[in-house]
């Protein structure tokens, strides 16, 4: 009992100390949070909230990172990937097997790409879309998940019954997003993944299946269950190139009728300065839209009396907070990143720690700006956590180099 009390006291003391360190870092960041400065994740969170007061709301809204709807004029690039998806549709229309996976790092735009496919489905064709909101952890849960697409009455109770019912249903295009939710460390996950996999493989000649999955979760699923061996087409997305990033910014900015003051002041026969600025922004963000959009907006300065904006020096991300993470925190971050989102109770079970220990670890990482919390309003063990998207690239690099992620 004495050892347990000592351990709890030590954990509480370390947590309090980490909060004080985070607070001191936060104060420094606030003082230095000007254009061109290195901004901590905490400072970015606060500055992002202030953008709507400092800039026109329409401008801030134009650079939000919500998935783009079908035929949105702001959709840029992805020509090869979209062509591959259209080939998958044609294979299905011509009676060939069509089982396609799209993988990409977090924040690279899987959902936006999948939404563009929806506009390519012909009016006479049936389209079903499913965004996974729960992790199936048994064969029965997997069957219920599949039945939510087709809505059979009564619902098939075995894989054989489900396959037969799906084969006998009218052909359709089925888009499943958030495939990372298929991954879980809970008991029964293998049975669930195998059930869904068997159904997809058995019905791929009847229906066009398209599954979007985060890159790291796809790697884990392929390692554990060889999922990559059963798809006849795997499309890999990456973050945006410098040219694509420039095009994205120009479309969103000029769509509002604004001008860049650097171009208004440009002398004749002088080179356009904006491509170099956008290239610099791409290098800072490595093509991650969420990071690029924030640093772009943070650098914008409204010109008086004209509908134009200039750009001050771009800030960049201060990743020093990552190096303060303990070994236990790094393991937690690796699993949360791979899973996409993790509930407090799952984190507690996975690492075999008490609810209080789990809470302290997760909340310390939230306080540092590394994790974001999804609060349910109920008991804290029902809250969920995910990695700050703006930190995704830096965190993945650190986890790989420290052998916490494969």
Residue pairs with C-beta under 8 A, 6 or more apart in sequence:
8 356
11 357
11 360
12 360
15 360
15 364
18 324
18 364
18 367
18 368
19 364
19 367
21 324
22 42
22 321
22 364
22 367
22 368
25 40
25 42
25 320
25 321
26 40
26 42
26 43
29 39
29 40
29 42
29 43
29 318
30 43
30 46
32 38
33 39
33 43
33 46
33 47
33 315
34 315
35 298
35 299
35 312
35 313
35 314
35 315
36 312
36 313
36 314
36 315
37 315
38 315
38 316
38 317
38 318
39 47
39 298
39 315
39 316
39 317
39 318
40 318
40 320
40 321
40 369
41 317
41 318
41 321
41 368
41 369
41 370
41 388
41 390
41 391
42 321
42 367
42 368
42 369
43 318
43 369
44 294
44 317
44 369
44 390
45 369
47 294
47 298
48 294
51 60
51 297
51 298
52 60
55 297
55 300
55 302
56 256
58 256
59 253
59 256
59 258
59 297
59 300
59 309
60 297
62 74
62 252
62 253
62 255
62 256
63 252
63 293
63 296
63 297
64 293
65 107
65 289
65 290
65 293
65 389
67 109
67 111
67 112
67 115
68 74
68 75
68 109
68 112
68 115
68 116
69 115
70 115
70 116
70 118
70 119
71 116
71 119
72 112
72 115
73 251
73 255
74 248
74 251
74 252
74 255
75 112
75 116
76 240
76 244
76 247
76 248
76 251
77 240
77 241
77 244
77 247
77 248
78 109
78 113
78 116
78 237
81 102
81 113
81 235
81 237
82 113
82 116
82 117
84 100
84 233
84 235
85 100
85 102
85 113
85 117
85 120
85 210
85 235
86 120
87 233
88 98
88 100
88 208
88 210
88 233
89 98
89 117
89 120
89 121
89 173
89 208
91 97
91 98
91 208
92 98
92 171
92 173
92 207
92 208
95 205
96 205
97 204
97 205
97 232
98 204
98 207
98 208
98 209
98 232
98 233
99 200
99 201
99 204
99 209
99 230
99 231
99 232
99 233
100 208
100 209
100 210
100 211
100 231
100 232
100 233
100 234
100 235
101 179
101 210
101 211
101 212
101 213
101 218
101 227
101 228
101 231
101 233
101 234
101 235
102 110
102 113
102 114
102 210
102 211
102 212
102 213
102 235
102 236
102 237
103 110
103 212
103 213
103 214
103 215
103 218
103 234
103 235
103 236
103 237
104 110
104 212
104 214
104 215
104 236
104 237
104 238
105 214
105 215
105 216
105 237
105 238
105 239
105 392
105 393
105 396
106 214
106 215
106 216
106 337
106 340
106 387
106 389
106 392
107 239
107 288
107 289
107 290
107 389
107 392
108 237
108 238
108 239
108 240
108 288
109 237
109 240
109 289
110 177
110 212
110 213
110 214
110 237
111 177
111 212
113 212
113 237
114 129
114 175
114 177
114 210
114 212
117 173
117 175
117 210
118 127
118 129
118 175
121 127
121 173
125 171
125 172
125 173
126 170
126 171
126 172
126 173
127 172
127 173
127 175
128 149
128 150
128 172
128 173
128 174
128 175
129 174
129 175
129 176
129 177
130 145
130 148
130 149
130 174
130 175
130 176
130 177
131 176
131 177
131 178
132 145
132 176
132 177
132 178
132 179
132 181
132 182
133 178
133 181
134 141
134 145
134 181
135 181
135 182
135 183
135 184
135 186
135 189
135 192
136 142
136 144
136 145
136 182
136 184
136 189
136 192
136 193
136 195
136 196
137 184
137 186
137 187
137 188
137 189
137 192
138 188
138 191
138 192
139 159
139 188
139 191
139 192
139 194
139 195
141 188
141 192
142 191
142 192
142 193
142 195
142 196
143 155
143 156
143 157
143 158
143 159
143 162
143 195
144 155
145 196
146 162
146 166
146 196
146 199
147 155
147 156
147 162
149 174
150 165
150 166
150 169
152 165
152 169
156 162
156 164
156 165
159 195
159 198
159 199
162 199
163 198
163 199
163 202
163 203
166 199
166 203
166 206
166 207
167 202
167 203
167 206
169 206
171 206
171 207
171 208
172 207
172 208
173 207
173 208
173 210
174 207
174 208
174 209
174 210
175 210
175 212
176 209
176 210
176 211
176 212
177 212
178 212
178 213
178 340
179 211
179 212
179 213
179 214
179 217
179 218
179 221
180 213
180 214
180 217
180 218
180 338
180 339
180 340
181 340
181 341
182 192
182 193
182 196
182 213
182 217
182 221
183 189
183 193
183 217
183 220
183 221
183 338
183 339
184 192
184 339
184 346
185 335
185 346
185 349
185 350
186 346
186 349
190 224
190 225
193 221
193 224
193 225
193 227
194 225
197 225
197 227
197 230
200 209
200 211
200 230
201 230
203 209
204 232
211 231
213 221
214 340
215 236
216 337
216 338
216 396
216 405
217 338
217 339
217 340
218 227
218 228
219 406
220 338
221 227
222 228
222 229
223 406
228 234
238 287
239 286
239 287
239 288
239 289
239 393
240 248
240 282
240 287
240 289
241 282
241 287
242 278
242 279
242 282
242 283
242 287
244 287
245 278
245 281
245 282
245 285
245 287
245 289
245 292
246 274
246 275
246 278
246 279
246 282
248 289
249 278
249 281
249 292
249 296
253 260
257 307
258 307
258 308
258 309
259 306
259 307
259 308
259 309
260 274
260 308
260 309
260 310
260 311
261 303
261 306
261 308
261 309
261 310
262 273
262 274
262 277
262 310
262 311
263 272
263 273
263 274
264 306
264 308
266 272
266 273
277 311
277 314
280 314
281 292
281 295
281 296
281 314
282 292
284 291
284 292
284 295
284 314
284 316
284 317
285 291
285 292
285 295
286 393
288 389
288 390
288 392
288 393
290 389
290 390
291 317
291 390
291 393
294 390
295 314
295 315
295 316
296 311
296 314
298 315
299 311
299 312
299 313
299 314
299 315
300 309
300 310
300 311
301 309
301 310
301 311
301 312
302 308
302 309
303 309
303 310
317 390
317 391
317 394
319 391
319 394
319 398
321 368
321 369
321 370
322 370
322 391
322 394
322 395
322 398
323 398
324 368
325 333
325 365
325 370
328 351
328 361
329 361
329 364
329 365
330 398
330 399
330 402
330 404
331 351
331 404
332 347
332 351
332 361
332 362
332 365
333 365
333 370
333 371
333 387
333 395
333 399
333 404
334 399
334 404
334 405
335 342
335 347
335 350
336 342
336 347
336 371
336 385
336 386
336 387
337 387
337 392
337 395
337 396
337 399
337 405
338 405
339 346
340 386
341 374
341 384
341 385
341 386
342 350
342 384
342 385
342 386
343 381
343 382
343 383
343 384
343 385
344 355
344 358
344 359
344 362
344 380
344 381
344 382
344 383
344 384
344 385
345 381
345 382
347 358
347 361
347 362
347 385
348 354
348 355
348 357
348 358
348 381
351 358
353 361
355 380
355 381
359 380
362 371
362 373
362 385
363 373
365 371
365 385
366 372
366 373
366 385
369 388
369 391
370 387
370 388
370 391
370 395
371 385
371 386
371 387
371 388
372 385
372 386
372 387
372 388
373 383
373 384
373 385
374 383
374 384
374 385
374 386
375 383
376 382
376 383
376 384
387 395
396 405
399 405
400 406
